[in-house]
Amino acid sequence: MSFPYDDARPQLLLDARAPSAAPRRLPAGVTVRVVAAGDPGLASALAVTRVAYGDPGTVAGIARALAETGELAEVAEGVRYGRRIVAAAFDADDVALAAAHCSPDGEVHTVGTLPAARRLGLAYEVTRVLLDEARGRGQRAFHLTAETPEAELLYASLGFRKSG
């Protein structure tokens, strides 16, 4: 998965002292949670963003590959030791539909939703839960790059503003 950098993409900031965004109603059977290192949904949460960004394959297939290559274990270690926070939306079968990540420096990244699950508010709710978890761990500021105009609107609805 690659994320080409472009200076023209808006850099957005959020002061964590600002009030949290309001929760939104989720579709029936969908739950959102912070994913712990030992959570069986971690592989799915990692895989969903790859599929969302156009990597070939399925969530299940990519999740298996992440486990086989050791990448899942590496990310789980980062989650365990606080180097990464992962939040995800899961269907009734506990398969991820959307996910987002936050680094210790407050960078929100790899926010992605499966094409079939877009426009349901999942990216909003996953990012909202992620931000609230990071606030609870002491994070005081967040930053990200909006990859699309639609993403910029999503992040604005969560309180992010353009830097500068």
Order of alpha helices (4+ residues) and beta strands (2+ residues): beta-beta-alpha-alpha-alpha-beta-beta-beta-alpha-beta-alpha-beta
